[in-house]
Amino acid sequence: GKHRIVIPCLGHFKEEYEKVSKLYMNNKIRTTRYTLLNFLPRNLYEQFHRVANLYFLFLVVLNWVPVVEAFQKEITMLPLIGVLTIIAVKDGLEDYSRYKMDKQINNLVTKVYSR
């Protein structure tokens, strides 16, 4: 049948492990949602799926029309910017804690038993 070769990544097997490990997918756990590059666009995309945020955005856009303008343009934007900023900071901190937990789990020492 099929044979399975297990190469430890320690000691004098390290070079052989690095050669062989490039051929296969790793088994690292990744539960984070964001990376540094996609945090802002993805977070804004997720936040504007909430009806309340779309409502405030509608009010901001509506206030830019001179006929309908009720307040100064900047004052209308403050609640929306405040809510988006607070939620973005909260999401960023949660994702960072997930990243730290993933890193801790992926660096755990495991035991391999053989016959």
N, C-alpha and C positions, 0 to 999 in steps of 0.2 A: 503494500500500500504506500501511503504517503509518509514521508519522514518530516519531522519538525526539528529544527535546529534552534536552540536557545543560546544566545551569546551574551554573557554578562557585560555590562558597560564599565566594569571596574578593572583595575590592575593592568596586566599585560594584554588583555583582550580589548582594550579601549579603541585601538586603531581599527581592528576588525569590526567592532561594533559600529563605529562611525561610517565605515564603508557600506555595511549591510543596512543600516537604519535609514539611509537615504532612499532605499528602494520601496519602503513600506510606509503606510500612514502611521502617525503616532496615536497614542491612546490618551492624550491629555484631555482633561475636562475643561470645558469653557462655557461658563454660564453667563458671561457678561453680554450685555446688549450692544454696547458702544465701543468704538475705538477713538483715539484722539482725532482722527480725520473725519469720522462720520458723526461725532457727537451732536454738533449744532444742527445740521440739517435733519438728522433722524429724530432728534428730540423735538424740534419744531413740528415736524411732520406728525409725530404722535400726539403732540399737544393740540394741534388744530383739528384732530379728530373728535375732540370734545366740543359739544354744542355750545357751552358757555363761552369758550374761547373764540369760537366762530362768531358768536353774537357780539362780543366786544370788538372783534376785528371789523365787523359790519358797521358798528357805531363809529369807529375811527375812520373808516373809508367814507362813510356818509357825512361825517363832519368836515371832510375836505371839499365837499361840494359847497360853493359859496352861498347858494340859495338856502340850503338847509342848515348851515353852520350855526350851532347853538352856543358852543363854548370856543375857547381858543383851541387850536389844533393840538397843542402840546398837552393840555390838561386832559383831553379825551384819551390820549395814548398812555397816560400814566398808569391807570389800573391794569391795562393789558400787559404793559411792559413789566410791571411789578409782579403780576401773577406768573407770567412766563419765566421771569428770572428766578423766583422762589422755587417753582417746580423743577426748573433745569438744575438748580443747585442740589435739590433733594435727590433727583434722579442720578446726578453725577456722583454724589456721596454714596448712594446705594450701590451703584455699579462698581465704584472703587472698592467697597467692602466685599462685593462678590469676587472681584479680581484678586483681592488678597486671600480670600478663602480658597479660590481655585488654585492659586500658587501654592498655598500650604498643602492642599490635598495632592497636587501633582508632584510635590517634592517629598512625599512620605516614603520611608524606607519599607520595602516589602520583602517577604521571604519567599523563595522559590524552593519547593520540595521536589526531589527527584527520587526515583526508585533506587 
